[in-house]
Amino acid sequence: MADILLGSHIGMCAPDYLLGSAKDAVSLGCNTFMIYTGAPQNSKRVPIDKLKVREYKEYLKLHNIDPINVIVHAPYIINIGTNDPYKSHIAKSVLLNEMARTNAISSKYLVLHPGYATTCDRPTTIQNIAKVINELNKKVPDVTICLETMAGKGSEIGKDFNEIKQIINLIENKNQIGVCFDTCHVNDSGLNVANIDEVLKQFDEIIGLNFLKVIHLNDSMNPIGAHKDRHENIGYGKIGFNTLHQYVINPKLSHVPKILETPWVGNTCIYKEEIQMLKSNKWYDIKKTI
């Protein structure tokens, strides 16, 4: 399992910022991980020069973690699909800043919730999303935006592989676009992720496996097609441990970073235990031990 890229979402806070995140990741057994460069709910950001980037990179090198395998997630508040000129300007500014920050810490992949059809119909929203990405890709050429597969709540764009593909079709530089496959979201959107061969076949036929850059490995509190997006701990949800383990060990996905975004249990983070269970293919009821 040494070559499997498996990790989790890792917080970042003062005073050590990125260095602290890297240390936390290693302590949990991660060889890949995901961060937000600030709070996901807003655009307030600590300047890059305060994040201890040099020390962070040295620590990653010491522990054989490639900075490219540190995934950055954009804030939830970004909606580059809007038709509102003012809101579009703000969304572009926030996303451009996140792309620049991703590049500054030597990461490559920036996960983005595609957007929401709140001010116009879905086809127009998709065109708006692609237009903004094309514009910003020219400004930050070394970052790849990874469109996240969504659960299909309300006006979310990205509720199925076809909508993701429609955006990709409009992107001028195909080397600067990718996909983040979220197991919980895909389950909640209506696909049976337990049939991994069929799901990957569909993904390849519609989008292309070459575009799959990141996996969010989450169980789901809800049945297939619920359109709810409620993550559950590994093995406690409707997807189940055995299915999620197949996404970890599938040879077609061996090069893809797999990131857990599962809940804490009360005040306790169990990423370390979940990662170890997935590595060893041995599930146990960790909640009973807490």
Secondary structure, 3 states (H helix, E strand, C coil): CCCCCEEEECCCCCCCHHHHHHHHHHHCCCCEEEECCCCCCCCCCCCHHHCCHHHHHHHHHHCCCCHHHEEEECCCCCCCCCCCHHHHHHHHHHHHHHHHHHHHCCCCEEEECCEECCCCCHHHHHHHHHHHHHHHHHHCCCCEEEEECCCCCCCEECCCHHHHHHHHHHCCCHHHEEEEEEHHHHHHHCCCCCCHHHHHHHHHHHCCHHHEEEEECCEECCCCCCCCCCEECCCCCCCCHHHHHHHHHCHHHCCCCEEECCCCECCECCHHHHHHHHHHCCCCCHHHHC
